[in-house]
């Protein structure tokens, strides 16, 4: 299935990615390893050279089984990170929530899946200052690569893109329902960033919403100058409201369900505010998944 086809996906320009065009490839990827990182949550490594060499932090790829038609359509997964020292492999994280993620958890090293990507626009490069990340549930997965790029530990893309200005400070606010669902805190601690935890039941860190941590950070003596966010929609809506009130730029990675991943089916449209104040539908898969928070029009 290697070199079956290539498609070109243009990216929305407001994120500083104007002029970049990404070529999505469709190939067979081989499972290298599976690692349990929390309850029903896994980190899977795939060997798929063409995708691994091109992908940028915040972009995603689609997976589907090699054999059979159940499920028929692929599912989107964000890049967790490329593998240091192995330019042909990448990692992604997933939580078992349905038939396909349940199937993924049964795969063993040497098994294969269909993959196409990289897809979407990715996060903009860092501009220095205090970078804050807000993640909920499995929404922490895109930010390992974001931080490695921002901290100058790896350059992504082909050719490698400019990583921007190194932040003077980085803070990760991560929330989950309970301690058993917390995955990957060590990924961030190993990078030397300030990690602040919140759980709904108080079993780890602050008892309450992760947005409470962000609110406190925004009111601190050293508030963030940029916020990146991914997670459940109610959380992202609250983050958008808090950052707008504080006048802090924020980008959201939307987790809208998708069917094709390259803009043909229009199943992933979301409401995006235009320059004249009205809104129109935009396809999350090709014009996102990253959007400036002030542009996203959430359902009431």
C-alpha positions, 0 to 999 in steps of 0.5 A: 500500500506504500505510495498508493497516492498522495494528496495535498491539503492547504492550511488556513493562514491565520496561524502563521503557517501561510505558504506551507503545503503538506503532502499527505501520504497513504501507506501501511504502518507497522506497530512497533510497540504498545505501552499502557500509560493509564487505565484504558489508555495507551501509547502506540508506536508506529513505523511509517517513515513518510508521515514521521518525517513530515508531521508538525506538532498539532497535526494529525493522521487517520488510521483504519484496519488493514483488513475488513470493513468494520469500522469502515472509516478511519479515525483521527489521532494527534501526533504525540511525538516522533521518536528521538533517534528514529526518523521513521517512527512516531507515537500517538496516545489513545483512550479506549472509547469505542470499537476502533480504539478497542481494536487498536489495543489488541494489536501486537508488534508486527501488526499493520494498520492503514495510515494517511497523513500528516493532516491539518495545520498544526500549532504555530511556532512559539513566540517566547514569553510564558507559554501555558498549555491546558489539557483535559482527558486525552487532550495532553497528547499533542503537547509533548511535540509542541514543547520539545519544539518550543524548547529547542529539543527537536525540529519538525517537518520536512524541511524542518520549520523555524521553531520560533522563540524559546519560551522564558517559562512553560506551564502545563495545566492538566486535568482528568476525572480521577488519578487512574486516568492521568496519563503522561505527566512524566512526559512533561516532567522530563522536559523540565516544565511546571506541571499542575494537576487537577482531578474532579475527585481530588485524587491527584493535585487540585480538586476541581476543574483544570480551568480553575488552575488556568484562572489562577495562573492568569491572575498571577504575577507572571501570567501566560503570554500565550495559551494552547489548549486541547480537550473536551469542548466545555473545557475549551469553551471555558478556556476561550472565555478566560483568555479572552477576558485576560487579553491573552492569545489562545489557540484551540485544537478541536476534537471534532469527529471526522470521516475522511480527514482531507475535506471531502465529506464535510462531516467535521465542520465547525462554526468559525467567526469571520473578519466581519463578525459573522460566522461560517462553517469551516472544515476542521480537518483541513482548515484546522484542527488548530484555530484561534480561540476567538474565532471559534463559535461554540454551541450555546 
